[in-house]
Amino acid sequence: VLFGGSGGGGGSGDGVLNGKGGGAGFKVNVKSGIIDINGTINVTGMPGAGANDQDTGAGGGGSGGHVILIGKTINVSLAKIDISGGNGGSAGTVGDDCAGGGGGGGRIVFVYQNLTNNTVSINSGGGAAGTPNGCVNGPGAGSAGSVFWNSTTADWPDVEPPLVTIISPTAGQNFSV
């Protein structure tokens, strides 16, 4: 079972705004095949809702999603992967509104035997805290997520590998979950 990122926490105050959803989760397992990412994978957490009324707490940002890529050969040289957490919602301009905290970054795991990784761009940062307005104890930013590179020499279980398995949007398009 693979779960996406968790939702952000609700605000505090006389009125409370809910936190927003976390990023999606997915797994690509081509065993002895090839994963070629030439585009963008975006599983970021949603930003928290901003407060707009007196004594209302803004919502927290959702955490980043979870990505697992398993293949004998993985090419991420031209990839942009974003598993960052969502920013917390900011306080309104009236009263002592509290802001929402940032969502934590997500997780990504690469399991491979051969890796081409020249210029991959991975954003796993936590979301920024929202801006408070008169609230005594402001929120914190989300913690960074994790990126795990696992090179293996294990035998690949399938006898005939797929010819090519590609995750590649056409020019100018993004792959988002």
N, C-alpha and C positions, 0 to 999 in steps of 0.2 A: 504494500500500500504506500502510495506517495502522496503526501499532503502539501498543499501550498503554504504560503506564509500566513501568520495569524493576523487577525484584525487589530486595529489600534484600540486603546482604552478610551472610555468615555471621559468627558470633562468633569470638573467639579464646580459647584456654585449653586445658586438658586435654580438656574436652568442648566441642563446638561445636554451637550451634543454628543452623539455617538462617535466612536472611532470609525475609521474606514477599513476596508478589506485589505488583506495581504495579497501579495503576488501569487500567481499560479504556480503549479508544480508539474513537471513532466520528466519523463525518462525516455531516452532513445538508446536501444540496445541492438546493435547490428552484428554482435559477436565478432566474427572474423572479417566483417566488411569494412567499409570506409565511411566515415562521417566527414563531410566537407562543408564547413560553415563559411559562407561568403556573404555576410549580411548582418542583420541585427536580431538578437534574441533579447526581448524585453519582458521581464517578469517582476517589475518594480511594485512596491507597496503603494497604495493610494494615499494621497495627502489627507490629513485630518480636516474636518469642517471648521471654518472660522466662526468665532462668536460675533454676534452683532447686537446683543442686547445687554443691559446692565446686569452684573452678577451672573453672567453665563460663562461656563467653562467650555473652551474649544476642545474638539476631539483630537485624539492621538493619531499619528500616521500608522498605516499598516506595515508589517514587516515585508522584506523582499521574499521572492519565491525560491523554489528549490529546483535545480536542474541536475540531472544525471546523464552523462554521455559515456557510452561504453562501445568501443570498437577497436579492432586490431590496429587500424590507422585512423587517426584524427587529425584533420587539418583545420586549424583555427587562425591561420595567418592573417586573414582579412576580416575577422569577426569582431563585432562589437557586442558585448554581453553585459546587460544591466540587471543586477539582482539587488539593487539598492532599496533601502527602506523609504517609506513616504515621509514627507515633512509633517510636523505637527501643525495643527490649525492655529492661527494667530487670534489674539483677543480683539474685541471690538474697540471702538474709540470712546465708549461711555462706561463709567464706573470702574470697578475693580475686577475686570475680567481676567481669568487665568487662561494661559495658552495650553495647547496640547503638546505632548512629548513626541519626539521623532521615532519612527519605527526602526527596528534593527535591520541590518542588511541580511540578505538571504544566504543560501549555500549553493555551491556548484562543485560537482565531482567529475573529474575526467579519469576514465580507466582505459588504458591504451598500451599497445606494444610499440607503435611508431607514432611520433608526434611531430607535426610541423607547426611551429608557433613562433613566427617572426615578429608580428606586430599586433597581436590580439590586444584588444582594449576591454578590460573587465572593471566594472564599477560595482563594488560590493559594500559601499559605505552606508552608514546609518543615516536616517533622515535627520534634518535639522529640527531643533525645537522651535515651536511657534513663538511669536513675539508677545509677551504679556503686557498688560496695561494696568499697573497698580497692584498686581498680585504679589504677595510677599514671597512665596516660594515658587519660583518659576520652574518650568519643566526642564528635562534634560534631553540632549540629542540621543538618537539611537546608536547602539554599538555597531561596529563594522561586522559584516558577514564573513564567511570563510570560503576560500578557494582551495581545493585539494587536487593535486596532480598525482595520479597513481600509475606508475609505469610497471607493467607486469610482463613476465616471460612465460606465463602459464599457457598451456595448450588451449586453443580455442575449440570449443566443443562441436561446432558444426563442420561437416566434411566439405561441403561445397559452399563457399562464401557467396554472399550476394555480389553481383558484378560491381555495382556502385550504389551506395545509398547517400543521397545528397539532401541536405537541408540548405536550400539556396533560393532566396527570393529573386525575382527578376530585378533588373536594374531599377533603383529608386524605390523599392518596396521593402518593408520590414516584416520579419516574422515575429509576431507578438502572441503571447498566450494570455 
